[in-house]
């Protein structure tokens, strides 16, 4: 992506910082860091960071990282504004104090208490969660194009995957087949840990693929996504292996697909996320099986698989063009099975488009 895109995003963020009175903002979430700079989409693991950004209201922004990432940082950033730290919190604190800033924003939801104590010493700090996410929630044309390519590969996967749903093979084996399909067809990686769940395992919305075998005449729920050009896809289908689908499977599939279509039909600018959820919920409640729908209707997708907005009964978020959301109603009955069906949907100027 052109580096001007990242600088333009920082300028948009700066306008919001001025509005809220922040002189500086410490960006710690890896996806936010990447969105604003192009630097390192992933942190190595939960207790380790590739680096942080210090966004200043006056425009003199800093990329802060350790020596391992020096060369990568120089490819993207003015070397005069790269801080190579030895102790991240202490050194970023010293950098901030050298500016004599007023109010410093930080992402409270991703900082440990210990890091914050060192970062904030001698500074006036205030939580600023959601500032970058408010920009990320509206995708531009390039982001939408990348997500469309990611979705296209996921659609191809869903057309192919019945060929490996063979009696005797395990959930874990199919999960590995899916990973290889994605990588062999151009994906960078899986967007998230996939779900392949046979029969009653599908009653677990986040089942982990293990050694459960596929049998003749069984249900298999597949929830997977890939990352193409840094952007994610996320789709779920539930398949029947065999010639005689069980009555519960046919009933659940009909109800879930109809609930999904009713929800999608409501998606347009100006509609609240809660009302989209309500379209699916009310239909399933009226069917008498609404109590088996145990999670939100969907979520935003982009650089992360789960991001704003959330489609749930409490969300007052108003939909705007450029938002990309999942619509994934499901029904789950412990001891029997579950069925979920998921599409990704783009909010357009005059309605919606299924990706």
Helices and strands as residue ranges (DSSP letters): H 3-20, E 24-27, H 30-37, E 52-56, E 62-65, G 67-69, H 70-74, G 79-81, E 82-84, H 88-99, E 103-106, G 108-110, H 113-120, E 124-127, H 131-136, H 141-160, G 161-164, H 171-184, E 189-190, E 195-198, G 199-203, E 218-224, E 226-228, E 231-232, E 235-241, H 247-265, H 273-287, G 290-292, E 298-300, E 307-311, E 324-327, E 330-333, E 337-340, E 343-348, E 351-354
